Amino acid sequence: MRRLGKLLLALILLGIILTALSGLYEDWLWFKDLGYPQLFWTPLLSKWLIQIVNGTILFLFIAGTLLSIRHAIVTFINERLRRRFRLVQNMNEPAFSLNQRHVTLWLVLLAALISFAVSFVAGFTGWLEVLSFMKATPFGKTDPIFGRDLSFYFFRLPFLRTVYNIFFGPLFLLTFFTALFYMVTGVLRFHSLKLWHPGAITVSPAARKHLALLCAILFLLKAFGYYLDTFQLLYSRHGHVVGAGYADLNASLPALRILLVLALIGFAAAALTLLFKDVRLLSLPVITVFLLNILLYGFYPTLIQNLVVIPNELQMEAPYIQHEISLTRYGYGLDKIKEENYPATTPITPTVLKADQATLNNIRLNDSRPLLQTYAQQQGIRLYYKFPAIDVDRYTVNGEYRQLMIAPRELSVSDLDPKAQTFVNTRFKYTHGYGVAASFANAVTSDGLPSYAIKDVPPVTPYAALRLTQPRIYYGQQTNHWVVVDTTTKEFDYPYGSANVENTYQGKTGIPFTPLNKLMLSLHEGTLRFYLAGEITAHSRILLHRNIMDRVEKLAPFLTYDQDPYIVIDHGRLKWIIDAYTTSDSLPYSSQYPGQDFNYIRNSVKVVVDAYDGTVDFYAMDPHDPVLETYRKIFPGVFKDLSQMPKSLVAHLRYPETLFTVQSNMLRNFHMTDVSVFYNKEDAWDIAKELYTSKAQYVKPYYTIMKLPGASKPEFILMLPFTPASSANNTRNNMVAWLAARMDGTHYGHLLLYELPKNIDINGPLQIESQIDQDPNISKQLSLWDQKGSRVIRGNLLVIPIGGNFLYVEPIYLESDKGGSIPEMKRVILAYNNSLVMADTLGSALTQVFGSSAPQPTTPGQSTAPPPSPSVVSPSTPSGTDINSILSQIDQLRTLLDNLESRLKALQTPPVSSSASSAASPATSATASSTSSVPSSTSSLSHPTSSTPPRPS
């Protein structure tokens, strides 16, 4: 029985050990399966090594100190406490007695516990700092105060600060409690507060030497700390300056240098205390450094700031404000923005529009917000299919460069019928999504629905460039649980008629179920199903960490990832592209991004994840980023050169919207490079605003295909308009600039800032929104639609730069207020100069504004020839009747029917004459002045401040 008990105990201990190691073993299998063992072993071994080295040093200090007071502890407990305890015990028998062997054991265990706790935290939080310190890459740029390369602040200073914090804190507490113990035991006595007098402090020789050794180490560490604090001044903030200002450099810096010298003197005095009996060599330096630290480093800089700097802040802080402007622009890449002037008043003619035909063909009429709802209703197919988001990308379709809205059709297991959410179904059968839905950005059907380029299950498309040979999505944004593939249970592929098509996974990745793997996976996942399920065979594999964001974050947690991945079609396969950033808060003088912990950011990495087999590739986008180069030294072989990325994927690289938003927000103030202008915020900007669901909100950056000023061909860009900064009492919504990010070919990452003339007023998006609200014809029609039973959705108001001027385009959607409705695009509003029209299509609106010779937007394969002129008789129409007049009559009839329907729904609504809807019909030559232009009372695009919607808080 005793042998059996030992065996059971051994099995239990073995089970506990294997369970504790199962997670580590599973991670090793997973990293190895993806081909990145270095991303597993480098952090793990670094953490262990740091813990061992740091823990050993701390253990020697702490154990040495505790063992040096061992005799005092034993004496104190056995003598003094025992006498007091005998007051309630038998006076002839000792209550308890400690021996030095037991005390030694407990002190060693205590030292090991403290050392392990501190080194555990240091190893898990500081391993990357240690490796970065060892592999640091120079920036080739120095700070403006001390002249050190910026790599010192990014890689060396954080490591040195970590070392200081690891050792100074524990040793200070150790010294404090040691001195306190000596005071309690009477070994250290204070006889007078006049510590400079001889005999004010008495201490035993052993205790004196012990405290002298501890204080000498602390003084040396404190001197090191003061040295680091001199560089830390570059991150301080006083008044309007981010970074070291006048008070920092003329008060705090001299104070730190004085304190550093005093700390070194204290170290020398403590060392002399080991030889001389005068305790004042130990006590006076401690008190001096403590008091002067408060006076010189705390009080004096504050006094200088308040009495000297604040009364003359701009004059005193001017050079340091210039440092802040310069390094903040560098930290966010604003220094690379190319600034140009944009006239904004050049007349747009049909000839100019024809030259920008590609821009007209890609004006995005499909707003992604209502479009996602439409995709879910029309292309969801089944309840368990979900579209997580709609991405905007570009493809060459039938030889034309087109903007495409595309969304992956993922499978959401949580949306299965609750009774169907069995272990077999969720782990073996329903394993993947299927295909994508896509539509052209500028095209809608006659019903106002998107014109699909890819639709249905299995995916159908007439375009060769969009055809899918592997549409299955095992790895995505909705795949949040592990599955087992290649089992005896066939996987659900997609619904087809009354039956379902099934399939078996054939991808590269997956952890096989070897006997050891099965045991460790069962322990870590906490299930016996891997043994009990008959569906699992020797050929089965488990797919882990299938959520693409969790996947890349687990592989390389030292990168910062964009939370908006997008999917692309690459030679018939679906692949995710995720933007990854190198970020840091260590750039001196750089202003920190609001709400975040970085003041330096680079989009240095593109991550490609195959949606079918989950393989991950990291590509270095910015080989000149020193932070990325340091990571490449730490993890050799992880980051591939951009030249290794297939050209088919390079064609789909996007400048990330997140980085563009960060840069745009920082540009609001840091476009001002003149110190005086920056200090007074004389030319501060704001992001332009628009209306969505009747609420003013900031315009989000939007992708579009257009020909930039001076460019020879259209390209895919990301742009955003700016307006002047506003206050509660002074709202300003005119446009002052627009920023564009290029991303095609060799122009990737180039930023262009187009500034508008300062002496004229150019309408911003919110002013155009106000113009729409003030137009009697348009607002009346929108009010009629926005009655009980329906809801009007105003899509993104796009500012489209064309030929030195702007077109403003806003799609209008109509949606039933019933659940599960599908928004339909009913009208397009077009604004240009003093013209504001609402029409069925963008082409019709262009005709109303620019005449019958205006070019028409096309979809792939559609002719770009202009519509027939009024003098040409169409064979299919009556003689003497032109196309425009027929369209006008049809439009008027449609409007009358819409008005009739509205009157039947709401009898209280006053009747609407046919002329009131003429803004939505094509203009004829006889009525152009009354239908294609805004009435004189609202023809100006400048509106009083009172008519502008309030700025959202």
N, C-alpha and C positions, 0 to 999 in steps of 0.2 A: 504493500500500500504506500509506503514511504517513497519507493522508487517510482510508482505511478504518479504520485503527487508531484515529484520533481519533474517528471516528464510533462505533465500538464502545465506546470509553471513555466517550463522552458518553451512549450508551444505558445503559451499566451504571450510571453516576452517576445518570441519570434514574430508573432502576429502583430504586436504593437510596433516593433521595429520596421517590419515590412510595410505596414500601413503608413507609418511616418515617412518612409522613403518612396511610397508609391507615386506621390505627386511629382517628386523629383525625377523618378524613372519615366513617368509618362511624358514629362516635358522633354527629357532627353530623346525619347523616341520621336516626338513630334518635331523638334528642331532638326534632328538627323534626317527625318523623312522629307523635310523641305529643303535640305541641303545647306543648312546654316548651323553646323555644330559649334562654330566659333562664337556665335551669339548666345550659346548656352554656356560653354565652358569659360569664356573670358570673364563675364560678370561673376559667375559662381566661384571660380578660383581666386579672383581678385577680392571678393568679399571675405572668403576664408583666410586669405593671406593677411589682409588688413586686420581682421579680428585677432589673428594669432600674434602679429607683431605689436599692434596697439595694446592688446590685452596683456601680453607678456611685460611690456614696459610699465603699464599701469599696475600690474600685479606686483612687480618688484618694488615700486615706490610704496604702494599701500601696505603690502605685507611687511616690508622693512620697517615702516613707521609703526604699524600695530605691534610687531614683535619687539620693537625697542621699548614700548611701554608695557610689555607683558608683565614684567616683575611688579611694576607699580599697580597694575590692575589686580594681580593676585594679592598683593599686600593690602590694598585698599579693601577688597571684598573680604578677605580672611580676617583682617584685624578690625577695621572700623565698623563695617556693616555687621560683623558677627557680634560685636559688643552691643550694638543697638538691638539686634534681633534677640539677644539673650534676655532682654527685659520681659519677654513673654515666654521664654523657654527655660528649661532646667539649667541652672547656673553651672552645674558640674559637667554638662555634656555639650560639646559644640553642636550648633544647629546644622552647619554644613561647612565643608572645607574644599577649596579648589586647589588642584595641583597644576603645575605649569604645563604638563603634557596635554591635559584637556584644553587648557586655555590656548595653547599653541595651535591645536587642531582647529578650534573654533575661529581663531583669528585668521588662520590661513583660508578657511572656508569663506569667511566674510570678505576677505580681500579678493578671492577668486570670484565670488558672486558680484561684487561691485565692478571688478575689471571686466567680467563677461558682459554685464549689462551695458556698460559704456561702450565697449568695443563692438558689441552687436549692433547698436545704433549707428556707430561710426562706419562700420563695414557696409551696412545696407544703404546708407545715405551718402557716403563719401567715396565709394569705390570709383565712380566716374571722374571725380575731381582728382583722385590720385593718378589715374591713368592719363587724364588730360594734362596734368602737370608733367608727366614723363614724356608725353608725345606732343607737346605744344608746338603749334605752327605759328610763325611770326605773321603779323598783319602787314608789316611794312608801313605802318602809320603810328605816330606817337601821340601821347597826350600833351596838351599845351602847357602844363604846369611843371611836371617832373621830367618830361622828355622820354618817358619809357614807352617801349612798343606796347600796343594795345593787348598783345598776347599776355603780358604780365597781369593785366586786370581780368582777362577772361579765364586764364588757366592756372596762373601761379598764385595770385592773391587769394582766390577762394580756397585753394589747397592749404596755403599757409594759415589762413584764418581758421580753417577746420582743425588743423593741428593744434593751434593755440587754444581753441575752445575745448578740444578733447582733454587737454592736459591741465590747463589752468583751473578750470572749474572744480574738478575732483580734488586737485592738490590744495586749492584754497580751502575747501571744506575740510579736508584732512588736517591741514595746519590749524584751522580755527578750532575744531573739536579736540585736537591734541592739546592745544593751549588751554582750552576750557577744562579738559580733564586734569591737567596739571594744577589748575587753579582750585578745582574741587577737592583734589587730594592734598592740597597744601604744599605741593612741590614748588608752585609758582605763587608768590605773594606780592601784593601791592601795598606798600606802606605809606605812600604819599602820591597825590595827583601831580606833584611837581616832578615829572619824570626825568627832568634834566639834572636833578640832584643825585649825588651818589647815595646808594642805599635805598632809593625809592622803590626798587624792585629787587627782590631776592629770589634766587632759583638755584636748584641743585646743579652741580656741574654736568651731570648726564643729561638732565632736561635742557640745560642751556645749549649744549652742543647739538642736541636733537632739534630744538627749535631753530637754532642758527642754520642748520643744514636745510631744513624745510623753507625757511625764509629766504635763504640764498637762492634756492631754486625758483621760488615765487618771484623774487625781484628780477631774476634773469628772464623769466617768462613775461613779466609785466613790461620790462624794457622792450622785449620783442613785440608785445601787444601795442605799445605806444608807437613803435616803428610802423606797424601795419596800419594804425589809426591815421598816420599822416597821409597814406594813400586813400584811406576810406573817406577822407574829406571831400574827394572828388564826387562823392555821391550824396553829399549833404544838400539841404534845401533851406535857404533863408530868403524870405521876401519873394521877389520875382525871379530868382535865379535857381535853376536846377544844377547842382554841382557846387564846387568851391567858389564862394564869393569873396568880397573884400574882407569881411570879418573872419572868414575861415583862414584865409592866407596871411592876414596881418595880425591875427590874435590867436586863433586856435592852433595854427601851425607852429608859431614860436613857443606856445605853451606846451605842446606835445614834445617838442625837442628838449625843452627844459626838464619836463617830467621824465623823458627817456634818460637824460644824464643823471637825474636824481635816482632813478631806479638802478642804474649801474653803480652809483655810489652806494646805494643800499645793499647791493649784491656784495660789493667789496667789504662793507662794514660787517655784514653777516658772516662773511668768510673770516674776518679778523676775530669775530666773537668766538670762533672755534679755538682760537689761541689765547685770547685775553678774557679775563673774568668780568670786565665791565659790561653789564647788560645794556647800558645806554647805547652802545654801538648797534644794538638790535632794535631797541624800542623807538629811539628818536627818528631813524630813517622811515620806519613804518608810519609814524604819525605825520611826519613832514610830507611824505608822498600823498597820504590820504587827504590832508588839508589843502595842499597846493593843487591837487587834482580838482577839488571843488572850486577853489578860487580862480585858478588860471584857466582851466579847461571848461568850467561851467559858467561862472559868473562873468569873467572878463570878456569873452566873446559876445555874450548877450549885451553887455554894456556898450561895447563898440558898435554893435548892430543898431541899437536903439538911439544912441547919441550921435554917431558919426555917419552911419550908412543911410538910415531911413530918411533923414532930412535932405539928403542929396543922392537919392538912390540911383537915378539914371546916370548921373555923372560918375559915381563911385563904382557902379556895377557894370558899366558899359562893356568893358573888355570881356567880362565873364558871361554876359548875356550873348556876346558874339560867339563864345565857345559853345554855349548851349545850342544856339541856332545851327552852327556848323556841324557839331557831332550828332545832334538829333536828326538832321537831314541825312547824315551818313548812316546812322543806325537804322533808318527806315528806307534807305535807298532813294530818298527824295533828291539827293544831290545829282542823280543821274537823269533826272527829268529834263527833257529838252523843251524849252519854252518858245512858243511862237505866237504871233498875233493872228487873230481871225477877224475879218472885217465885219461879218454878221449883217451887212446891209446890201450886199451885192444882189441885184435883182435876179430872180430865178425865172428862166424862160423854158419853153418846151425843148429848145436845143440843149440847154444845160441839163435838163432832166434826162434827155436821151443819152447824153454822155455819161450819166450816172445810172444807167438802166439796171446794173447789178445791185445798186443800193435799193432801188424801187422794188426789185424782185425779192428782196430779203427783209423788208420792213415787217417786223413781227406783229401780226395781228392777233395771234393766239397767245393770250396771257396764260402763263403757267399755272396760276392759282385756280381759275375756273376750269382750265384744261385738264388738270389732274382729276377733278370730279367727273369730267366727261369721259376720260380714259377708264376710270373705275366703273362707270355705268355701261359703257359700250364695249370695252375690251377686257373687262375683268373675267368674263366667261363664266367663272364659277366663284362661289363665295370665298373659297380658300385662296384665291389669287389676289395679290395686292401689288399696287404700284407705289413704291416708297416715295418717289419724287420724279419730276420731269426735268431732264437735263437738256441743255442747249448746246449743240455741236454743229459742225459743218462737214459736209460730204460733197464729193464731186459726183453728181447724178446726171447721167446722159450728157456728160461733157460740160455741165454747168455747176458753178460753185454755189451751193445752196445751204441755207441755215435750216437745221432740222431739230425738231423737238422729239426726244426719245426717252422712253421709260421702260425699265425691266419689269417683266411680269413674274414676281416672286411668289413662292408658296408660303402661306402663313398657317402653320399647324394649329395655332391657337384659334383660328377661325373655322376649323373643322367642327362638325357636329359633336357635341360633348360625348355622345355615346360612341362616336367613331375614334375618339382620342385614346385608343388602346396602345399598349407598349409596342405591339407589332406594327400598327399603323404609323405611329409617330417616329419609330426608330428604324423600321425596315422598309416601309412601303412609300409613305409620302416624304420623299427625300429632297425634291428639287422643284424649282420653278421652271417656266418654259417660255423662252422667246422674249420679244420686246414689242411694244407698239410705238409707232413713230409717225409724225405728220410734219408737213412743211410749215415753216413759221408764218408764211404769208398767205396760205391758202385755206379757204373754207368752202364747204359745199353750199348749195342753194338754200339749205336749211340752217345755215350758220354753224355747222358742225365741222370739226377738223377734217381736212383732206388727208387721209391716211396714206403714208408711203409704205408702211408695214402694218399689217393687222391680222387678227384672228389667230387661232391655234389649230394646227401648226401654222407658223407665220407665212403670210402670203405677201409678195411684193412684186411689182413689175420691173423693178430696177435691179440690175445685176450687181451693182455696188453694195446693195443692202441685203442680199440673200444670205441666209444662215445655213451653215452646214452642221453646226453644233449649237443648238439653241438652249441647251439645258443649263440651269443656274443652280449649282450645288453650293455656291459660295456667294453671299450677297449681304444685304442690310437687314433682311428678315430671317435669315438662317441662324437662329440663336441657340440651337441645341445640336448635340452630336447625333450621328446616324451610323448605322452599320450597313455596308453595301456588299454586293456580290454574295448574297445569301440565297437560300432556296426559295425565298419569297420574291417574286418579281416586283420591281418598283413601278409605281404609278408614273406614267409619262405625261399623258394629257388626255382629256375626254374626247371621245369621237363617237358621235351618234349615241346609241343606247349602251355602248360598251366603252371601255377604257383601253387605251394603248399602253403597253407596259414595256419596260426597258431594264437593262442591267448596266451599272456603272463600269466604265472601262478606263478611268483616268489614271494618271501617274501616281497620285498621292494616296495615302491611307496607311494606317498602322496595322500590320497583319496580326492574326490571333495565334501566335506561337504559345506553347504552354506557359512560359514565364510571363509573356505579355498579357495573356488572358488573366493570370493570377493577379498581377499588379494593377491592371486596369479595373478588375473587379473590386479590388480593395479601394482604389482611389474613387471610383464612381459609386461605391457603396451599393453594389447590386450583384446578385448571383445569376442574373438572367443570361450572362455570357456563357454560363455552364448549363443552365436549364433550357434555354431556347434551342430547339432543334433546328431552327432556320440557319444558325451560324455554323459554318463549315471551316475547314482549314484554309480555304481560299478567301474567306471573308475578311473585310478590313473595316476599321472604324475611322470615321472622318471627324476630327476634333477642331474646335475653334473656327467654325464656319462663318461667323459674322466677320466680314472683311475688316471692319475697324478694330475689333478685338484681336484679329489675327495679326495685323501689322503692328499694333501697339504692344503685343506680347513679344514679337520678334525684335523690335527696336524701340524700346520705351524711352530712349534718350532723345527721340525726335518728337516734334509737336505736329499733330496731324490735323488736316482740314477735315471738318465734319460733313463735307459735301462731296463725296466721291461721285464720279459719273461713269457711265458705261459706254463703251464704243464697240462698233462692229469691225473686226479685224480679220480679213480673209475668211469670213464665215463664222468666226468664233466671237464670243462675247468676252470682253475684258474690262475690268474696272481700272480706272486711273485715279490714284489718290495723291493729293499734294501733301508733301511733308516739309516742315520748316525747321531750320535751326534757329533757336531763340536763346536769348540770354538777357539778364538784368545787370550785366557787368560793364556796360559801356559807360565810361565817365562822361558826365555832362549831358547825357542823353535823357530826354524826358520820357518817363514811363507811360506806356499806353494805358488809358483810363480803364480801370477794372481788371487789368491783367498784370502779370508779374514779369514783363519783358520790356526792354528798351532797345533791343536789337533783334531784327528778324530778317531772314533770307529764305526764299523758296528754293532750297538747294537740292531737293530730292523729289523725284517722281517715282511712285510705287505702282507697279502694274500687277494686278491679281487676276489670274484666269478664272472666270466664273464657273468653268466646268470642273477643273481638277485642283484649283486653289493654289497653284504654284505662284510664288511671289518673286518679283525682281525689283531691286532697288537701283535707280539710275541717278547718277550725280549730274544735276542740272547746272550747278554753279561750281566749277572746279576751283574758282578763285576765292571761295568762302573759307577762311582759315578754320572756322569751327568744323565744317564738314571735312576738311583735309585732316584735321586732328582725329576725327572719328574714323576716317579711312585708315589712318595709321594704327589705331587701336584695334579695328576689326578688318584686317586685310581680306580682300576678296568678296566683301559684302556688297560694296557699291560699284556698279558697273559704269563705265564711261558712257556718255550719251551717244557716242558714235556706235555703240553696240545695240542701241534700241532700233528695232525695225522701222524703216521709213514710213511704213503704213501706220505705225503708232505715233511717230513724230508729227504726222499730219493732223493728229487729233489732240495735241497738247494745248491746254488752255491756260491762260494767265489766271490764277485763282482769284475768285471773287472775294474771298476772305482777306487775302493780302491786299488786294486793291482797295477794299473798304478801310483797312487799317491805314494804308498810305493816304487815302483821301481824307480821313479824319485828322490825321496829323498835318496834312497839307493846309488845312483850314487856317492855321496860325503860322506854320513854318514855311509858307510860300513867301512870307515877309523876311527878307534878309537884312534890311536896314535896322540897326539896333533901336533907334528912336521910334520908328514906325512899329516895330515888334513890341516894344515896351508899352506903348500907348494903345496897341491893338487898333491902329487907325484904319487898317485895311483887312480886318479879319473877315473870313468867309464862312459860309455854312453850306451844308449839302442841300440841294434843291428839294422842294417838297411837291407832292402831288396828292390828289384825292383818290381814296379807295374806300368803297362802301361809305361814302359821304364823310370820311374822316381824313384830315390832313396827316400825311406821314412822309418820312424821308424817302426820296427816290432811291431804289436799290440799283446798284450797278447792273447794266444790261449788256448782253452780247449782241452784236449785229455785224452784218457784212456790209462794208461801205468802202468807198474810195477816199482815202484821206487826202487833204489838200496837198497838191504837189506829187501825189503818188501816181504810178502808171497803171495800176490795176486794183481791183477791189480786194479787201482782205478782212479777215475775221478779227474784230477788235472788241474790247470791253470799255465802256465809256460811262461817264457820270458828269452831270452839270452842277455848277456851283452858283450860289447867290451870295450877296453880302450878309454878314452876320446881323441878326436882328435882336432887338431888345423888347421888353414888354410894352414899351411905349412907342417903339419905332420899328414897325415890321417892314422889311425890304425883301421883295421876292423877284426882283429883276435879275437876269442871268449875267454873271461877270466872267465866267470861264467854263471850260469843259476839259476833262482829263480823259485821255485815251491810252489803253494798253495794247500794244501790238503783240501778235503771237504766231504769225505765219513765218515759217522758214527761218532765215537768219535774223529776222527782226524780233524774234521772241524776247519778251521782257523789256522792250523799249517803251518808255513812257513819254507821252507828248502832252504838254499842257498848252491849250489854246486860250489865250487871254483876249477878251473882247474890249472894244474901245471904251474908255472910261467917261467919255463926254456925251454918250448917247445911252438911251434906255432900251435894253433888249429884254423882251419878255421871258420870264422864267416859267417853268411848268405850272406853278400854282396860279400865276396870273392868267395863263391860258385856261386853267380850270375855272377861274372866276369869270372869264370871258364867256365860257360855255354856259355857265349858270345864268349869266345876264342876257344871253341871246333869247329873245322871246319865242322864236320858233322852236329852237332846240330844247329849251327848258320846258316848254309846253308839252312837247312830244315825250320827253323823259318822264314828266310828271304823270302823263296819261298812262304810260306803261307801268310806272311804279305805284300802282294801285293795289287794292286787296286782291290777292291771288297771284301776283307776280312781283318780281323784284329786279331792279336795274342794277347791273354791275358795271362800273366804269373801270376798264382795264388800265394797264400801264400807259401813262402818257409819255410817249417816246419823243425825245428831241433828236431829230435827224439832221445833222449838218450836211448841206448840199450846196455846192457852188458858191461858197462864201456867205451863205445865209442858212436859215433853219426852216424845216418843216416840222410841225407838231402833229402827231398822229395818236389817236386814242380809240381803241375798239369799244363798242358798247354791247354788253351782253344782257340778255333777258332770261330770267330764271323763274320757274314756278316756286311758290313758297311751300309747296308740298314736299315731303321728304323723298329723297331719291331722284330729284329732278336733274335734268341735264341742261346746263347753261348753253344758250345759243347766241352766236354773234349776230346781231341784227343790223348794226350800223357801224360806220367808221366816220369819226370826226377828224377833219383836216383843217389845220390853221396855218396861214402864211400871211405875214404882214397884216393887212387890214381885212383879209378874207377869212371867213370861218364858215365851213359847210359841214353838213351831216348827210351822208349818202349810204346807199346799200353796200357799195364796195369801194375799195381804195381807188380803183381805176375811175369809177364814176366821180368820186370826189376830186381827183386830179383834173378830170375833164371840166368840172364846174369851175375850178379855180384858174386853170391855165388854158382852157379852151379845148376844142376838139382835136387839136394837133398834139396834145399832151400824150406822151408814151404811156402804155398800160403795163402794169406789173404782170408777170407771167409765171407759170409753174413749169417744171421740167418738161421739155418736149413741146410746149406751147409756143406758137409763133410770136415774135416780138414786133410784128408789123403794126403800124398805127391803124386805128379804125378808119373806115372809109370816110372820105370828106363828104359834106352835104351835097356836092355836085354830082357825086357818083351814085347811080341808081342800082340798088341791089336787085338781082333777078328774083329774089324771093319776097320782095316787098313791093307795094303798089308804087307806080310811077309818081315821082314828085315827092315822095315821103322819105326822109332820111332816117338813119338809125337813131340819132339823138332824139328826134321828136317821138319816135315809137317808144324808146326807153322812158322818155318823160311821161308819156301817157300811162304806160304800165306802172311806173312808180307812183303816179298820182292815184291810180285805181287801187294799188296796194295800200296806200296811206288811208284812202277813204274807207276801205274794208277794216283796217286796223282801228280807225276812229269809231266805226259802227260797232265793232266788238267791244270797245271800251265803254261806249254809251250803254250797251246792253248790260254790262257788268256794274256800271255805276251811273244810275239814271240822274243822279245829282250833278254829274259832270256836264258843264256847258258844251254845246255843240262846237265842233272845230271845223272851220271852213277849209276847203281844199287848198286855198292859198297859204294857209298856215303851215302846211307840210311841204311847201315847195323847196325848203332847204334840203330836203332829202331827195330831190329829183334833179336830174341833169339839167343844166342851164341851156336855154336856147339863146340865139343871138338877140332875140327881142326882149328877153327877160333877164339877161345876165346881170344887169345892174341891181335887180331887186332880189335875185335868188342866190347868187354866188358870192355876195358880199354881205358883211355885217351891216345892219342899219346904222344910220349916222349917229343915233343916240348911243350905240354900243360899238361903233366901229373902231374906236381907239383900243389898243391892247394895254394901255395904262389904266389902272383902276385905282379909285381911292382906297386908302388903307382900311377904311371901315368895311369895305366889301370883301376883304381877304379873310379866309377862315383863320381862326386863331391858331397859333403855333402849339403843337401838342407838347405837353409837359414831359 
